[in-house]
Amino acid sequence: MLEKEKKILQDEYERSLNIVKGSKTHRCFVDEKIAHSLQVFEAGNYLLKNENAFKNWSSKLIRMARTAVLFHDVGRFQETVDKLKYPNVYSDHALLGYDFLRQYPEYNDLRILLPVKYHSCMIEELYKDHEYQNVEDPQIKYEIEKITFLVRDADKIANFNLLAHSDKDIRRLFNIDLKSKTARTPLSPAVQACVFEKRPVKREDVRTLSDSILSLICWIFDLNYNSSFSYIRKNDCFDFLLQLLNKSNADAQSQKKIETAVNDYLNNKYQQLQGTL
């Protein structure tokens, strides 16, 4: 399935690895990203198989969706090279992936390009994009949105699964590595508010270790498909984040409120799944 695309992804990984292999940190990052890409591909296939939104899609459209999922982080490899060479210069992996895929005529379709470009930012950025706004065919616009939702969901749930069963080196890449002597840290008010307002956390609001952990927890408020919640429950890959937050959060009272709010939200989602799995 998508063997040509997997070869392109593997080649890009090997190219970047050859450049950064002298740095343990950068080598670990590209190693994680090739594994992550395949894990997200697996999660995306789970959603495509189980989610009603895709039941009547053509094989051509399903292939486009799978391609967008597989290539969602292809820009990470060049980004890692850039970080090694130019550590003080910002590099956007999603935009790098978008530019990379535009070189290939077979992938130069907005139903592939825009989901890659907008998989890791606030979804509102997609709706403001001039290419998206200029799409005249409402069906194609709908397909762009649904594939973008697919990529975003698959990325998040695969990361939940990875982190739940990972070692400290992987968690360190997500800024949630708990060291035994790390002091408890507070939650920033803007980050804590996201739980009770049921919305994702903006990156610029993250200040502390506890903020980083809670920002991952709040990914659940950005999931679009019921099958994403069935994946979380099936793989038992979420509760560990609440446990990590409990170890880092300096405020026991806020911890209880957060756990209650998150568990209530998830239980409500799980109840909605009854009879659909």
C-alpha positions in Angstrom: 0.0 0.0 0.0 1.6 3.3 -1.2 5.0 1.6 -1.7 6.2 4.4 -4.0 5.3 7.0 -1.4 6.9 5.0 1.4 10.1 4.8 -0.7 10.1 8.6 -1.1 9.6 9.1 2.6 12.4 6.6 3.4 14.8 8.3 1.0 14.1 11.7 2.6 14.7 10.2 6.0 18.0 8.6 4.9 19.1 11.8 3.3 18.6 13.8 6.5 20.0 11.0 8.7 23.3 11.1 6.7 23.6 14.8 7.4 22.7 14.8 11.1 24.0 11.4 12.2 26.9 13.1 14.2 24.4 14.6 16.6 22.6 12.2 19.0 19.7 14.6 19.5 19.1 15.2 15.9 19.6 11.6 15.0 17.0 10.5 17.6 14.6 13.1 16.2 14.7 11.8 12.6 14.6 8.2 13.8 11.4 9.0 15.8 9.9 10.9 12.8 10.2 8.0 10.3 8.6 5.7 12.9 6.0 8.3 13.7 5.1 8.7 10.1 4.3 5.0 9.7 2.4 5.0 13.0 0.3 7.9 11.9 -0.3 6.1 8.6 -1.6 3.1 10.5 -3.8 5.3 12.7 -5.1 7.1 9.6 -6.0 3.8 8.0 -7.9 2.9 11.1 -9.9 6.1 10.8 -10.5 5.6 7.1 -11.8 2.1 7.7 -14.0 2.9 10.7 -15.3 6.5 10.2 -18.6 7.0 8.5 -17.4 10.2 6.8 -15.2 8.1 4.4 -17.6 5.1 3.8 -18.6 6.3 0.3 -15.4 7.8 -0.9 -13.8 6.5 -4.1 -10.6 4.5 -4.2 -8.9 7.5 -5.8 -9.9 9.9 -3.0 -9.0 7.3 -0.3 -5.6 7.1 -1.9 -5.2 10.9 -1.7 -6.2 10.8 1.9 -3.7 8.1 2.7 -1.0 10.0 0.8 -1.6 13.1 2.9 -1.4 11.1 6.1 1.8 9.3 5.2 3.5 12.5 4.1 2.2 14.8 6.8 5.6 15.1 8.5 7.9 14.7 5.5 9.1 18.3 6.1 10.4 17.2 9.5 13.5 15.8 7.9 14.6 19.0 6.3 13.6 20.9 9.4 16.0 18.8 11.4 18.8 19.5 9.0 18.0 23.2 9.2 18.0 23.1 13.0 21.4 21.5 13.0 22.9 24.0 10.5 21.0 27.1 11.5 19.9 26.6 15.2 18.7 30.2 15.6 16.5 30.3 12.5 12.9 29.2 12.6 11.9 26.4 10.3 8.3 25.3 9.7 8.1 21.6 9.0 4.5 21.8 7.7 5.4 24.4 5.1 8.5 22.5 4.2 6.4 19.4 3.6 3.9 21.5 1.5 6.8 22.8 -0.7 8.4 19.3 -0.9 5.2 17.7 -2.2 4.5 20.5 -4.8 7.6 19.3 -6.7 5.7 16.1 -7.6 2.9 16.5 -10.2 1.0 13.5 -8.7 0.9 15.1 -5.3 0.3 18.7 -6.4 -3.4 18.6 -5.4 -4.8 20.8 -2.6 -6.5 17.7 -1.1 -3.0 16.5 -0.3 -1.1 19.8 0.0 -3.3 21.7 2.4 -3.8 18.9 4.9 0.0 18.6 5.2 0.4 22.4 5.4 -2.2 22.8 8.2 -1.9 19.6 10.2 -0.1 21.1 13.2 -1.5 24.6 13.7 -4.9 25.9 14.8 -7.5 24.8 12.3 -8.6 28.4 11.7 -5.4 28.9 9.7 -6.7 26.5 7.0 -9.9 28.5 6.6 -7.9 31.7 6.2 -5.7 30.2 3.5 -6.1 32.0 0.1 -5.8 28.7 -1.8 -8.5 27.1 0.3 -10.7 30.2 0.0 -10.3 30.3 -3.8 -11.5 26.7 -4.3 -14.8 27.1 -6.2 -16.0 23.5 -6.1 -17.8 23.0 -2.7 -17.2 19.2 -2.9 -13.4 19.6 -3.2 -13.5 22.2 -0.4 -15.3 19.6 1.7 -12.8 16.9 0.9 -9.9 19.2 1.8 -11.5 19.8 5.2 -12.2 16.2 5.9 -8.7 15.0 4.9 -7.2 17.8 7.0 -9.3 16.6 9.9 -8.1 13.0 9.2 -4.4 14.0 9.2 -4.8 16.1 12.4 -6.6 13.3 14.2 -4.3 10.5 13.1 -1.3 12.6 14.1 -2.6 13.2 17.6 -3.9 9.7 18.4 -0.7 8.1 17.1 1.3 10.4 19.3 -0.8 9.4 22.3 -0.1 5.8 21.5 3.6 6.4 21.0 4.0 8.4 24.2 2.0 6.0 26.3 4.5 3.2 25.5 7.7 5.1 24.9 11.0 5.6 26.7 12.3 8.9 28.2 14.2 9.8 25.1 11.0 10.0 23.1 9.1 11.9 25.8 12.0 14.4 26.0 11.3 15.3 22.4 7.8 16.3 23.4 9.2 18.4 26.4 7.4 16.1 28.9 10.3 14.1 30.3 9.9 14.0 34.1 13.2 13.8 35.9 13.2 12.4 39.4 14.5 15.7 40.9 12.3 18.0 38.8 10.4 20.4 41.1 6.6 20.6 40.5 5.7 23.5 38.2 2.5 25.6 38.1 0.0 25.8 35.3 -0.3 29.0 33.4 -3.9 30.4 33.7 -4.3 30.6 29.9 -3.4 27.0 29.5 -5.5 25.8 32.4 -8.5 27.7 31.0 -8.4 25.6 27.8 -9.6 22.5 29.7 -12.7 24.1 31.0 -13.4 25.9 27.7 -12.7 22.6 25.8 -10.3 23.9 23.3 -6.7 23.3 22.3 -3.7 25.2 23.8 -1.9 27.8 21.8 1.9 27.1 21.7 2.8 30.6 22.7 0.9 30.1 26.0 3.0 27.2 27.1 5.5 28.3 29.8 6.1 25.3 32.2 6.5 21.5 32.1 2.9 21.2 33.4 1.8 23.5 30.6 3.5 21.2 28.1 1.7 18.1 29.5 -1.7 19.8 29.7 -1.3 21.1 26.1 -1.1 17.4 25.0 -4.1 16.5 27.1 -6.1 19.3 25.4 -5.5 17.7 22.0 -8.7 15.7 22.8 -10.7 18.9 22.3 -9.3 19.1 18.7 -10.3 15.6 17.6 -12.9 15.5 14.9 -14.0 11.9 14.4 -15.7 9.4 16.7 -13.2 6.7 15.6 -10.4 8.8 17.1 -11.9 8.3 20.5 -12.4 4.6 19.8 -8.7 4.3 18.9 -7.7 6.0 22.2 -9.9 3.6 24.2 -8.8 0.5 22.2 -5.1 1.3 22.7 -5.4 2.6 26.3 -3.2 5.5 25.4 -4.4 8.5 27.2 -4.6 8.1 31.0 -0.8 8.2 31.3 -0.9 11.9 30.5 -3.1 12.7 33.5 -0.8 10.6 35.6 2.2 12.6 34.3 0.4 15.9 35.0 -0.3 14.7 38.5 3.4 14.3 39.1 4.3 17.7 37.8 1.4 20.0 38.7 2.1 22.1 41.7 -1.6 22.7 42.5 -3.4 19.6 43.8 -6.8 21.4 43.8 -6.5 22.3 40.1 -5.4 18.8 39.3 -8.6 17.3 40.7 -10.7 19.7 38.7 -8.8 19.0 35.5 -9.0 15.2 35.9 -12.8 15.5 36.5 -13.3 17.7 33.4 -11.2 15.6 31.2 -12.6 12.3 32.3 -16.2 13.6 32.0 -15.5 14.7 28.5 -13.9 11.4 27.5 -16.7 9.3 29.2 -19.3 11.3 27.3 -17.4 10.6 24.0 -17.1 6.9 24.9 -20.8 6.7 25.6 -21.6 8.2 22.2 -19.6 5.3 20.7 -21.9 2.6 22.2 -23.3 0.5 19.5 -21.1 2.0 16.8 -18.0 -0.1 17.3 
